[in-house]
Amino acid sequence: MNEKFRKIVREMIEDELEEISASGATPGYQTPYAFGKRKPVGDKKVDHEVLPFGESTEPLETDAVVEEAATRYHTFKSDPLRNEVQKIGTTIQEITRQINEMHRAVRMATRLKTETKTPHDKLWKRTAKHIGKMEAKLEEIRNCLRELRG
């Protein structure tokens, strides 16, 4: 009885599904050298034999970040579902949430540093550099907010 039941269930499943494997339709890797050996860290040479696509004759796009920001702004500005006041208001609300989250994270790190009595010279060198960059960025944001306020 169990064998008949299993056979019927399998036939029903085969009728309903074209493929039983979820990865059956996924194509293989199209990059033949994707999993080759890595070069040493200090080696900056490009092995043209490894790159099957050849060299690009076009110059590198150095303004890609600027273009992305312009595209993002254009999309933001041309959103037909909200007017300018709504766009600014919802943006400020989202920024407020993000600042509150960042403030909580900084307070936790400060509390940990204080409780464990970790001296400043024990922190990673890049930590001080990142803190300086964050302070500069916050100053820029402060200036933008003054301009937004009017």
C-alpha positions as CSV (number, residue, x, y, z in Angstrom):
1,M,0.0,0.0,0.0
2,N,2.8,2.4,0.9
3,E,4.6,1.8,-2.4
4,K,1.4,2.5,-4.4
5,F,0.8,5.7,-2.5
6,R,4.4,6.9,-3.0
7,K,4.2,6.1,-6.7
8,I,1.0,8.2,-7.0
9,V,2.5,11.1,-5.1
10,R,5.6,11.1,-7.3
11,E,3.5,11.0,-10.5
12,M,1.5,14.0,-9.2
13,I,4.6,15.9,-8.3
14,E,6.2,15.2,-11.7
15,D,3.0,16.4,-13.4
16,E,3.0,19.7,-11.5
17,L,6.7,20.5,-11.6
18,E,8.9,20.8,-14.6
19,E,12.0,20.5,-12.6
20,I,12.5,19.2,-9.1
21,S,15.9,20.8,-8.6
22,A,15.7,24.5,-7.6
23,S,19.1,25.1,-9.3
24,G,18.4,23.3,-12.5
25,A,17.8,26.4,-14.5
26,T,20.9,28.2,-13.2
27,P,23.6,28.5,-15.9
28,G,27.2,27.7,-15.2
29,Y,29.9,30.3,-14.6
30,Q,30.7,32.3,-17.7
31,T,34.0,33.5,-16.4
32,P,36.6,30.8,-17.1
33,Y,39.3,32.4,-14.9
34,A,37.0,33.4,-12.0
35,F,38.5,30.9,-9.6
36,G,42.2,31.0,-10.6
37,K,45.1,31.6,-8.3
38,R,45.4,35.0,-6.7
39,K,48.4,37.2,-7.3
40,P,50.5,38.3,-4.3
41,V,49.3,41.4,-2.6
42,G,52.2,43.6,-3.8
43,D,51.9,42.6,-7.4
44,K,50.1,45.3,-9.4
45,K,50.8,43.9,-12.9
46,V,47.8,42.9,-15.0
47,D,48.2,39.6,-16.8
48,H,46.5,40.2,-20.1
49,E,46.4,36.4,-20.9
50,V,44.1,35.9,-17.9
51,L,41.7,38.6,-19.1
52,P,39.8,37.1,-22.1
53,F,38.1,40.4,-22.9
54,G,41.3,42.3,-23.8
55,E,42.1,45.9,-23.0
56,S,39.6,48.7,-23.1
57,T,40.5,51.5,-25.4
58,E,38.0,53.8,-23.7
59,P,39.3,56.1,-20.9
60,L,38.2,55.2,-17.3
61,E,35.1,57.1,-16.1
62,T,36.4,59.2,-13.3
63,D,33.1,61.1,-12.8
64,A,31.0,57.9,-12.1
65,V,30.3,59.0,-8.5
66,V,29.1,62.4,-9.7
67,E,26.9,60.9,-12.4
68,E,25.4,58.5,-9.9
69,A,24.6,61.3,-7.5
70,A,23.1,63.4,-10.3
71,T,21.0,60.4,-11.4
72,R,19.9,59.8,-7.8
73,Y,19.0,63.5,-7.4
74,H,17.1,63.5,-10.7
75,T,15.1,60.5,-9.6
76,F,14.4,62.1,-6.2
77,K,13.4,65.4,-7.8
78,S,11.2,64.0,-10.5
79,D,9.2,61.7,-8.2
80,P,5.6,62.4,-9.3
81,L,3.9,60.9,-6.2
82,R,5.1,63.5,-3.7
83,N,5.5,67.3,-3.8
84,E,8.6,69.1,-2.8
85,V,7.5,69.7,0.8
86,Q,6.7,66.0,1.3
87,K,10.0,65.0,-0.3
88,I,12.0,67.2,2.1
89,G,9.9,66.2,5.1
90,T,10.3,62.5,4.6
91,T,14.0,62.8,3.8
92,I,14.5,64.7,7.1
93,Q,12.5,62.1,9.0
94,E,14.7,59.3,7.6
95,I,17.9,61.2,8.4
96,T,16.7,61.7,11.9
97,R,16.2,58.0,12.4
98,Q,19.6,57.3,10.9
99,I,21.3,59.9,13.2
100,N,19.6,58.4,16.2
101,E,20.9,55.0,15.3
102,M,24.4,56.4,14.8
103,H,24.2,58.2,18.1
104,R,23.3,55.0,19.9
105,A,26.2,53.2,18.3
106,V,28.7,55.9,19.2
107,R,27.3,56.0,22.8
108,M,27.8,52.2,23.1
109,A,31.4,52.4,21.8
110,T,32.1,55.3,24.2
111,R,30.6,53.5,27.1
112,L,32.6,50.3,26.3
113,K,35.8,52.4,26.0
114,T,35.1,54.1,29.4
115,E,34.1,50.9,31.2
116,T,37.1,48.9,30.0
117,K,39.4,51.9,30.5
118,T,40.8,51.4,27.0
119,P,43.5,54.1,26.4
120,H,43.3,56.1,23.2
121,D,46.7,54.9,22.0
122,K,45.4,51.2,22.1
123,L,42.8,52.0,19.4
124,W,43.6,51.2,15.8
125,K,45.3,54.0,13.9
126,R,42.5,54.0,11.3
127,T,39.9,54.5,14.1
128,A,41.2,57.9,14.9
129,K,41.3,58.7,11.2
130,H,37.7,57.6,10.7
131,I,36.6,59.6,13.8
132,G,38.2,62.7,12.2
133,K,36.5,62.1,8.9
134,M,33.2,61.6,10.7
135,E,33.6,64.9,12.5
136,A,34.4,66.7,9.3
137,K,31.4,65.1,7.6
138,L,29.1,66.1,10.5
139,E,30.4,69.7,10.2
140,E,29.5,69.6,6.4
141,I,26.0,68.3,7.4
142,R,25.7,71.0,10.0
143,N,26.4,73.7,7.3
144,C,23.8,72.1,4.9
145,L,21.2,72.0,7.7
146,R,21.8,75.7,8.3
147,E,21.3,76.4,4.6
148,L,18.1,74.2,4.6
149,R,16.7,76.0,7.6
150,G,17.0,79.3,5.8
